[in-house]
Amino acid sequence: MKFGLSTKRATGKFPDVLPSPLKLNLGCGLDIRADYLNLDMYSDNPEVIYCDVRKLPLPDNSVDLILANDVLDIFSHREIDNVLNEWNRVLKLDGEIQIRVPNLKSQIRLYMNNEWDADVASYMLYGGQTNPMDYKACAFDSKSLSAKL
């Protein structure tokens, strides 16, 4: 893999004993973080745990922190509520969730101000398309994401 995300299925496995505190890096891509369980479906890194983050194989109220950078927008708008409910299911009552998604208003502004050409805008709006989970399926702004949460 020279550019973009992996096309290989991730091979890592969940540990027999979950760490404490339990921190998840959902759809980690190339952003591998120490002290997190780095979860993705595609990765060349053997430490990345194969997992479809729409259905986490973890007990209710077991996770201290969820990091979800640039992953929520790969799911259909029809799936978003179920995905967020699943993440909430595993999150402890005093747990924390950090979600980063592209801001549609900013993306449109960058394109309209000629800071992005159509190629860059297409990549940012529709994903890198290197594997089946590297396509963008929905867009957010702060108001729409807040409403979902």
DRENDO-405014 format. One record per residue (C-alpha): residue number from 1; residue in one letter; y, x, z. Coordinates in steps of 0.02 Angstrom, whole numbers, plus 32768, in hexadecimal, padded with zeros to 4 digits. Layout:
# DRENDO-405014
+-----+------+------+------+------+
| pos | code |   py |   px |   pz |
+-----+------+------+------+------+
| NUM |    A |    Y |    X |    Z |
...
+-----+------+------+------+------+
This chain:
# DRENDO-405014
+-----+------+------+------+------+
| pos | code |   py |   px |   pz |
+-----+------+------+------+------+
|   1 |    M | 8000 | 8000 | 8000 |
|   2 |    K | 80A0 | 8053 | 7FC6 |
|   3 |    F | 811E | 7FC5 | 7FD8 |
|   4 |    G | 8119 | 7F1E | 8030 |
|   5 |    L | 8095 | 7ED7 | 80A2 |
|   6 |    S | 7FDB | 7EF5 | 80A0 |
|   7 |    T | 7F5F | 7E98 | 8034 |
|   8 |    K | 7ECE | 7EC7 | 80A8 |
|   9 |    R | 7E8C | 7E52 | 812E |
|  10 |    A | 7EBB | 7E90 | 81DC |
|  11 |    T | 7E25 | 7ED6 | 823A |
|  12 |    G | 7E5E | 7EE3 | 82F0 |
|  13 |    K | 7E0C | 7E78 | 8376 |
|  14 |    F | 7E4E | 7E27 | 8414 |
|  15 |    P | 7E29 | 7E93 | 84AD |
|  16 |    D | 7DA0 | 7E57 | 8523 |
|  17 |    V | 7E1F | 7E5A | 85B1 |
|  18 |    L | 7ECD | 7E1D | 8584 |
|  19 |    P | 7F5C | 7E8C | 85BE |
|  20 |    S | 7FD8 | 7E55 | 8642 |
|  21 |    P | 805F | 7E2F | 861A |
|  22 |    L | 801E | 7DE4 | 8579 |
|  23 |    K | 8098 | 7DFD | 84EA |
|  24 |    L | 8075 | 7DC4 | 8438 |
|  25 |    N | 80C6 | 7E04 | 8398 |
|  26 |    L | 809D | 7D77 | 831F |
|  27 |    G | 8092 | 7D9E | 8265 |
|  28 |    C | 80BE | 7E51 | 828E |
|  29 |    G | 80B2 | 7E97 | 81DD |
|  30 |    L | 80E8 | 7F4D | 81E6 |
|  31 |    D | 8143 | 7F34 | 828D |
|  32 |    I | 80BB | 7F75 | 8303 |
|  33 |    R | 80F6 | 7F75 | 83B8 |
|  34 |    A | 80B0 | 7FCE | 844F |
|  35 |    D | 807E | 7F60 | 84E2 |
|  36 |    Y | 8068 | 7EC8 | 8470 |
|  37 |    L | 7FD2 | 7E7A | 841E |
|  38 |    N | 8008 | 7E8C | 8369 |
|  39 |    L | 7FC1 | 7DF8 | 8307 |
|  40 |    D | 7FBB | 7DDE | 824B |
|  41 |    M | 7F41 | 7DA9 | 81C6 |
|  42 |    Y | 7F63 | 7E3E | 8155 |
|  43 |    S | 7F79 | 7EF3 | 8189 |
|  44 |    D | 7F43 | 7FA4 | 8161 |
|  45 |    N | 7F58 | 7FD2 | 8219 |
|  46 |    P | 7EB2 | 7FC4 | 8277 |
|  47 |    E | 7F0F | 7F97 | 8318 |
|  48 |    V | 7F53 | 7EF5 | 82CD |
|  49 |    I | 7EEB | 7E63 | 8309 |
|  50 |    Y | 7EB2 | 7DE8 | 8286 |
|  51 |    C | 7EF9 | 7D3F | 82B6 |
|  52 |    D | 7F41 | 7CA6 | 8262 |
|  53 |    V | 7FD4 | 7C86 | 82D5 |
|  54 |    R | 7FCA | 7BCB | 82B4 |
|  55 |    K | 7F34 | 7BC5 | 8329 |
|  56 |    L | 7F37 | 7C48 | 83B3 |
|  57 |    P | 7E8E | 7C67 | 8406 |
|  58 |    L | 7EDC | 7C74 | 84B2 |
|  59 |    P | 7EDC | 7C06 | 854D |
|  60 |    D | 7F6B | 7B8E | 8573 |
|  61 |    N | 7FFA | 7BDB | 85D7 |
|  62 |    S | 7FBA | 7C8D | 85C3 |
|  63 |    V | 8043 | 7CE9 | 8562 |
|  64 |    D | 80DD | 7D37 | 85B1 |
|  65 |    L | 813E | 7D5D | 8512 |
|  66 |    I | 8130 | 7D2B | 845C |
|  67 |    L | 818D | 7D8D | 83D7 |
|  68 |    A | 8191 | 7D32 | 8330 |
|  69 |    N | 81FC | 7D93 | 82B5 |
|  70 |    D | 8201 | 7D54 | 8203 |
|  71 |    V | 8161 | 7CF0 | 8212 |
|  72 |    L | 8193 | 7C3B | 8234 |
|  73 |    D | 81E0 | 7C2B | 8187 |
|  74 |    I | 813A | 7C4D | 812F |
|  75 |    F | 80F7 | 7BA5 | 8168 |
|  76 |    S | 8116 | 7B01 | 8111 |
|  77 |    H | 819B | 7A93 | 815D |
|  78 |    R | 810B | 7A19 | 817B |
|  79 |    E | 80B6 | 7A9A | 81EC |
|  80 |    I | 814A | 7AD9 | 8252 |
|  81 |    D | 813C | 7A5C | 82E1 |
|  82 |    N | 8081 | 7A7E | 82F5 |
|  83 |    V | 809C | 7B3A | 82EF |
|  84 |    L | 8124 | 7B33 | 8374 |
|  85 |    N | 80B9 | 7ABF | 83DF |
|  86 |    E | 8029 | 7B3B | 83D4 |
|  87 |    W | 8098 | 7BCC | 8409 |
|  88 |    N | 80DC | 7B62 | 8497 |
|  89 |    R | 802B | 7B37 | 84CE |
|  90 |    V | 7FFF | 7BED | 84F2 |
|  91 |    L | 80AA | 7C1B | 853A |
|  92 |    K | 80B8 | 7C1E | 85F8 |
|  93 |    L | 8134 | 7BA5 | 8644 |
|  94 |    D | 81A7 | 7C38 | 866D |
|  95 |    G | 817A | 7C93 | 85CC |
|  96 |    E | 81F2 | 7CC8 | 8544 |
|  97 |    I | 81F0 | 7CAD | 848A |
|  98 |    Q | 825A | 7D10 | 8410 |
|  99 |    I | 8264 | 7CCB | 8360 |
| 100 |    R | 82BE | 7D1D | 82CF |
| 101 |    V | 82CB | 7CC5 | 8228 |
| 102 |    P | 833F | 7CE3 | 8194 |
| 103 |    N | 83DD | 7C7B | 819B |
| 104 |    L | 83EA | 7C12 | 80FD |
| 105 |    K | 84A8 | 7C03 | 8107 |
| 106 |    S | 84B9 | 7CC1 | 810F |
| 107 |    Q | 8440 | 7CD9 | 807F |
| 108 |    I | 849E | 7C5F | 8011 |
| 109 |    R | 8543 | 7CAF | 803F |
| 110 |    L | 8503 | 7D5E | 8014 |
| 111 |    Y | 84C8 | 7D21 | 7F6A |
| 112 |    M | 8567 | 7CBD | 7F45 |
| 113 |    N | 85D3 | 7D53 | 7F76 |
| 114 |    N | 8572 | 7DC1 | 7EFC |
| 115 |    E | 8532 | 7E2F | 7F89 |
| 116 |    W | 8481 | 7E02 | 7F52 |
| 117 |    D | 844A | 7DF1 | 7E9F |
| 118 |    A | 83C6 | 7D70 | 7E6C |
| 119 |    D | 8338 | 7DEC | 7E87 |
| 120 |    V | 8369 | 7E11 | 7F3B |
| 121 |    A | 838D | 7D5A | 7F5D |
| 122 |    S | 82E4 | 7D27 | 7F17 |
| 123 |    Y | 828B | 7DA8 | 7F82 |
| 124 |    M | 82E7 | 7D71 | 801E |
| 125 |    L | 82D0 | 7CB6 | 7FFB |
| 126 |    Y | 821D | 7CB8 | 7FBB |
| 127 |    G | 81CF | 7D51 | 800F |
| 128 |    G | 817F | 7DF0 | 7FD2 |
| 129 |    Q | 80E4 | 7D93 | 7F94 |
| 130 |    T | 806F | 7E25 | 7FB4 |
| 131 |    N | 7FEC | 7DB8 | 800B |
| 132 |    P | 7FD2 | 7CFD | 8027 |
| 133 |    M | 8037 | 7D01 | 80C9 |
| 134 |    D | 80CB | 7D5E | 807C |
| 135 |    Y | 811D | 7CC6 | 802C |
| 136 |    K | 81B0 | 7C6B | 8078 |
| 137 |    A | 8193 | 7BB0 | 8087 |
| 138 |    C | 822B | 7B6E | 80E4 |
| 139 |    A | 82DB | 7B9E | 8116 |
| 140 |    F | 8340 | 7B91 | 81B6 |
| 141 |    D | 83EE | 7B9D | 81F9 |
| 142 |    S | 841A | 7BA1 | 82B2 |
| 143 |    K | 842D | 7AE4 | 82BA |
| 144 |    S | 8385 | 7ABE | 8267 |
| 145 |    L | 8324 | 7B3D | 82D0 |
| 146 |    S | 8376 | 7B01 | 8370 |
| 147 |    A | 8345 | 7A4E | 8346 |
| 148 |    K | 828F | 7A84 | 8330 |
| 149 |    L | 828F | 7ADC | 83D7 |
+-----+------+------+------+------+
